[in-house]
């Protein structure tokens, strides 16, 4: 079972998941896998993470991008 399935409860079909299934807690599992085991991060994990971003299933702190000062 991949991170995408284990990060949520209920049906294993990621396509049928509602907006309530995309939470900061389930996104945290994906971020942890990406940071700790990037070579094990699958295309399905990437799609599941992207869906979190599309439905605002991640907190502001999880998606904030800090760009370096170029001045």
GROMACS elastic network, one bead per residue, 0.5 to 0.9 nm:
[ bonds ]
;  ai    aj funct       b0    kb
    1     4     6  0.80874   500
    1     5     6  0.62348   500
    1     6     6  0.65910   500
    2     5     6  0.55003   500
    2     6     6  0.62379   500
    2     7     6  0.84593   500
    2    42     6  0.85475   500
    2    44     6  0.83236   500
    2    45     6  0.77093   500
    3     6     6  0.50300   500
    3     7     6  0.56249   500
    3     8     6  0.86681   500
    3    26     6  0.88075   500
    3    29     6  0.70920   500
    3    30     6  0.65827   500
    3    33     6  0.80007   500
    3    41     6  0.87560   500
    3    44     6  0.87519   500
    3    45     6  0.65801   500
    3    48     6  0.89862   500
    4     7     6  0.54449   500
    4     8     6  0.70887   500
    4    12     6  0.87042   500
    4    14     6  0.75137   500
    4    26     6  0.82330   500
    4    29     6  0.87211   500
    4    30     6  0.75903   500
    4    44     6  0.70681   500
    4    45     6  0.57208   500
    4    47     6  0.89185   500
    4    48     6  0.61182   500
    4    49     6  0.83386   500
    5     8     6  0.59061   500
    5     9     6  0.75315   500
    5    10     6  0.88816   500
    5    11     6  0.83822   500
    5    12     6  0.57239   500
    5    13     6  0.79565   500
    5    14     6  0.73006   500
    6     9     6  0.70749   500
    6    12     6  0.86138   500
    6    26     6  0.85851   500
    6    29     6  0.89204   500
    7    21     6  0.89183   500
    7    25     6  0.79408   500
    7    27     6  0.77148   500
    7    28     6  0.87891   500
    7    29     6  0.64334   500
    7    30     6  0.78624   500
    8    11     6  0.86034   500
    8    12     6  0.84983   500
    8    21     6  0.62617   500
    8    22     6  0.79012   500
    8    23     6  0.87768   500
    8    26     6  0.63306   500
    9    12     6  0.78706   500
    9    21     6  0.77699   500
   10    13     6  0.87242   500
   10    17     6  0.86947   500
   11    14     6  0.75846   500
   11    16     6  0.78182   500
   11    17     6  0.75884   500
   12    15     6  0.88920   500
   12    16     6  0.86610   500
   12    17     6  0.86450   500
   13    16     6  0.56981   500
   13    17     6  0.69550   500
   14    17     6  0.53834   500
   14    18     6  0.89685   500
   14    48     6  0.76960   500
   15    18     6  0.86038   500
   17    20     6  0.79379   500
   17    21     6  0.61322   500
   17    22     6  0.81862   500
   18    21     6  0.56390   500
   18    22     6  0.75695   500
   19    22     6  0.56197   500
   19    23     6  0.83151   500
   19    52     6  0.84825   500
   19    55     6  0.63345   500
   19    56     6  0.85248   500
   19    57     6  0.74758   500
   20    23     6  0.67856   500
   20    57     6  0.79585   500
   21    26     6  0.79334   500
   21    52     6  0.88866   500
   21    57     6  0.80099   500
   22    25     6  0.82458   500
   22    26     6  0.64672   500
   22    27     6  0.71488   500
   22    48     6  0.86643   500
   22    49     6  0.88287   500
   22    51     6  0.75967   500
   22    52     6  0.53425   500
   22    53     6  0.87592   500
   22    55     6  0.73229   500
   22    56     6  0.77632   500
   22    58     6  0.74716   500
   23    26     6  0.53096   500
   23    27     6  0.61794   500
   23    28     6  0.85239   500
   23    52     6  0.72054   500
   23    56     6  0.81046   500
   23    58     6  0.59691   500
   23    59     6  0.82027   500
   24    28     6  0.59694   500
   24    29     6  0.88507   500
   24    52     6  0.82317   500
   24    56     6  0.88134   500
   24    57     6  0.56865   500
   24    59     6  0.56129   500
   24    62     6  0.78962   500
   25    28     6  0.50707   500
   25    29     6  0.68100   500
   25    57     6  0.87845   500
   25    58     6  0.80365   500
   26    29     6  0.53683   500
   26    30     6  0.68694   500
   26    52     6  0.86937   500
   26    57     6  0.83788   500
   26    58     6  0.84760   500
   27    30     6  0.51333   500
   27    31     6  0.62768   500
   27    32     6  0.86265   500
   27    48     6  0.85452   500
   27    49     6  0.64943   500
   27    52     6  0.67476   500
   27    57     6  0.71937   500
   27    58     6  0.60676   500
   27    59     6  0.87628   500
   27    62     6  0.83185   500
   28    31     6  0.50693   500
   28    32     6  0.60705   500
   28    33     6  0.86064   500
   28    58     6  0.81461   500
   28    62     6  0.79499   500
   29    32     6  0.51873   500
   29    33     6  0.63175   500
   29    34     6  0.87091   500
   30    33     6  0.51717   500
   30    34     6  0.61761   500
   30    35     6  0.87067   500
   30    41     6  0.83016   500
   30    45     6  0.68723   500
   30    46     6  0.83914   500
   30    48     6  0.83662   500
   30    49     6  0.66908   500
   31    34     6  0.50239   500
   31    35     6  0.61735   500
   31    36     6  0.84727   500
   31    49     6  0.82640   500
   31    62     6  0.84220   500
   32    35     6  0.52756   500
   32    36     6  0.59024   500
   32    37     6  0.79788   500
   33    36     6  0.52386   500
   33    37     6  0.52764   500
   33    38     6  0.66073   500
   33    40     6  0.76050   500
   33    41     6  0.66216   500
   34    37     6  0.56055   500
   34    39     6  0.80180   500
   34    40     6  0.77657   500
   34    41     6  0.57770   500
   34    45     6  0.88527   500
   35    38     6  0.58607   500
   37    40     6  0.54798   500
   37    41     6  0.67871   500
   38    41     6  0.52014   500
   38    42     6  0.87194   500
   39    42     6  0.79785   500
   41    44     6  0.81833   500
   41    45     6  0.60338   500
   41    46     6  0.71817   500
   42    45     6  0.50221   500
   42    46     6  0.63485   500
   42    47     6  0.87162   500
   43    47     6  0.62092   500
   43    48     6  0.85881   500
   44    47     6  0.50487   500
   44    48     6  0.60895   500
   44    49     6  0.85301   500
   45    48     6  0.50691   500
   45    49     6  0.60929   500
   45    50     6  0.85499   500
   46    49     6  0.50988   500
   46    50     6  0.61335   500
   46    51     6  0.86597   500
   47    50     6  0.50327   500
   47    51     6  0.62399   500
   47    52     6  0.87564   500
   48    51     6  0.51367   500
   48    52     6  0.64883   500
   48    53     6  0.89946   500
   49    52     6  0.50897   500
   49    53     6  0.66429   500
   49    54     6  0.89031   500
   49    57     6  0.89261   500
   49    58     6  0.88614   500
   50    53     6  0.51304   500
   50    54     6  0.63085   500
   50    55     6  0.88769   500
   51    55     6  0.62700   500
   51    56     6  0.83370   500
   51    57     6  0.77888   500
   52    55     6  0.55285   500
   52    56     6  0.58743   500
   52    58     6  0.58917   500
   53    56     6  0.50967   500
   53    57     6  0.59645   500
   53    58     6  0.61609   500
   53    63     6  0.78894   500
   54    57     6  0.75251   500
   55    58     6  0.83019   500
   56    59     6  0.74249   500
   56    60     6  0.88334   500
   58    61     6  0.81500   500
   58    62     6  0.61103   500
   58    63     6  0.68657   500
   59    62     6  0.52282   500
   59    63     6  0.67107   500
   59    64     6  0.87240   500
   60    63     6  0.54419   500
   60    64     6  0.58959   500
   61    64     6  0.53177   500
   61    65     6  0.87507   500
   62    65     6  0.87123   500
   67    70     6  0.85915   500
